Amino acid sequence: MLNALIIAAAEEPHNPLIPPWYDILWSAVAFVIIFIVMWRVVTPRITKMLDERTEAIEGGIKKAEAAQQQAAAALDEYNKQLADARAEASRIREQARADATAIGNEVREQASADAARITANAQAQIEAERQSALQSLRAEVGTLALDLASGVIGESLSDDAKANAVVDRFLADLESSRNAEPTQAGTEY
């Protein structure tokens, strides 16, 4: 019967698009062997490699996120320190201005006090020199007045008490006449 099938098959016209059955059988066996090898050996290795790559990428992403968070925290800290430094600098400037104002006021007060003291000392010294000049002038004027009076009277005025009385009276008259002049001059105008 096998012969009959072979002869029947030989007599049928052959379709070139359909391969013979033994080619299909051997192709199916080769396909199953390759499929099993791929499924058992190659697929786990590819899966393992893809898993490792995924883990590496995810780890890199996590590290990048952590680095980004650290950078953001460092930036926030830097901005905070910068703001603190600016506030401190502003406080120091304000303190320096206040200190400068206080020192300036203190120096002005001290200068005013020194000027007042120097003025008072100068006025006291001027007054002392004026009194000394007046005393010296009185003595000189007294001597001159006594000499003139002696020449006018024709007698010597050597008595000290008498001479002093005459000089004092002369000087009093001189001062009263000097004080009366500005009053009269003011009324004439």
C-alpha positions in Angstrom: 0.0 0.0 0.0 2.8 2.2 0.6 3.8 1.6 -3.0 0.4 2.5 -4.1 0.5 5.8 -2.2 3.9 6.6 -3.6 2.7 5.8 -7.1 -0.4 7.8 -6.5 1.6 10.6 -5.2 4.0 10.4 -8.1 1.1 10.6 -10.6 -0.5 13.7 -9.0 0.8 17.0 -10.2 3.2 18.6 -7.7 2.4 22.0 -6.2 5.6 24.0 -5.9 4.2 26.2 -3.0 3.6 23.3 -0.7 6.8 21.5 0.4 6.9 17.8 0.9 5.7 16.3 4.2 9.2 15.1 5.3 10.5 18.7 4.9 7.7 19.9 7.1 8.4 17.2 9.7 12.2 18.0 9.9 11.5 21.7 9.9 9.0 21.3 12.8 11.6 19.2 14.8 14.3 21.8 14.2 11.8 24.6 15.1 10.9 22.8 18.4 14.6 22.3 19.3 15.5 25.9 18.6 12.4 27.1 20.5 13.3 25.0 23.6 16.9 26.3 23.5 15.7 29.9 23.2 13.1 29.5 25.9 15.4 27.7 28.4 18.8 29.4 27.7 18.6 32.7 25.8 15.4 34.1 27.2 16.5 34.0 30.9 19.8 35.6 30.0 18.1 38.4 28.1 15.6 38.9 30.9 18.4 39.0 33.5 20.4 41.5 31.4 17.3 43.7 31.0 16.5 43.5 34.7 20.0 44.5 35.6 19.8 47.4 33.1 16.5 48.5 34.5 17.9 48.4 38.0 20.9 50.4 37.0 18.8 53.0 35.3 16.4 53.2 38.3 19.4 53.4 40.6 20.8 56.2 38.6 17.5 58.0 38.6 17.3 57.6 42.4 20.8 58.8 42.8 20.1 61.8 40.5 17.0 62.6 42.5 18.9 62.3 45.8 21.7 64.5 44.4 19.0 67.0 43.2 17.4 67.1 46.6 20.8 67.6 48.3 21.6 70.4 45.9 18.2 72.0 46.6 18.8 71.7 50.3 22.3 73.2 49.9 20.9 76.0 47.9 18.2 76.7 50.5 20.9 76.7 53.2 23.1 79.0 51.1 20.2 81.4 50.6 19.4 81.3 54.3 23.1 82.0 55.2 23.2 84.8 52.6 20.1 86.4 54.0 21.5 86.1 57.6 24.8 87.6 56.4 22.9 90.5 54.8 20.9 91.1 57.9 24.0 91.0 60.1 25.8 93.4 57.7 22.8 95.7 57.9 22.7 95.5 61.7 26.4 96.3 61.8 26.0 99.3 59.5 23.2 100.6 61.6 25.2 100.1 64.8 28.2 101.9 63.2 26.0 104.8 62.2 24.6 105.0 65.7 28.1 104.8 67.2 29.4 107.5 64.8 26.5 109.8 65.7 27.1 109.2 69.4 30.8 109.9 69.0 30.1 113.0 67.0 27.7 114.3 69.6 30.2 113.5 72.3 33.0 115.3 70.5 30.8 118.3 69.8 29.8 118.5 73.5 33.4 118.1 74.6 34.5 120.8 72.1 31.8 123.2 73.3 32.8 122.6 76.9 36.5 123.1 76.0 35.6 126.3 74.1 33.5 127.6 77.0 36.3 126.8 79.4 39.0 128.4 77.2 36.7 131.5 76.8 36.1 131.7 80.5 39.9 131.4 81.2 40.6 134.0 78.5 38.0 136.4 80.0 39.4 135.9 83.5 42.9 136.5 82.2 41.8 139.6 80.3 40.0 140.9 83.4 43.1 140.2 85.6 45.3 142.0 83.1 42.9 144.8 82.9 42.8 145.2 86.7 46.6 145.0 86.8 46.8 147.6 84.0 44.3 149.8 86.0 46.4 149.5 89.2 49.6 150.3 87.3 47.9 153.2 85.5 46.4 154.5 88.8 49.8 154.5 90.3 51.4 156.2 87.3 48.6 158.7 87.0 48.8 159.3 90.8 52.5 160.0 90.6 52.0 162.3 87.6 49.1 164.0 89.2 51.1 164.6 92.4 54.0 166.0 90.4 51.6 168.3 88.5 49.8 169.3 91.6 53.1 170.0 93.4 54.2 172.2 90.4 50.9 174.1 90.4 50.6 174.5 94.1 54.3 175.1 94.6 54.6 172.9 97.6 55.6 169.3 97.9 52.9 166.7 98.4 55.0 164.0 99.9 52.5 163.0 102.6 51.2 159.6 101.5 47.8 159.8 103.1 47.3 163.3 101.7 48.7 162.3 98.3 46.5 159.2 98.1 43.4 161.2 99.0 44.2 163.7 96.3 44.9 161.0 93.7 41.7 159.1 94.5 39.6 162.2 94.3 41.2 163.1 90.9 40.7 159.6 89.5 37.1 159.6 90.7 36.4 162.9 89.0 38.1 161.6 85.9 36.0 158.4 85.8 32.8 160.3 86.4 33.5 162.7 83.6 34.3 159.7 81.3 31.1 158.0 82.2 29.1 161.2 81.6 30.5 161.7 78.1 28.8 158.7 76.4 25.5 159.7 78.0 25.7 163.2 76.7 26.9 162.0 73.3 23.9 159.7 73.0 21.5 162.6 73.7 23.0 165.0 71.2 22.1 162.9 68.2 
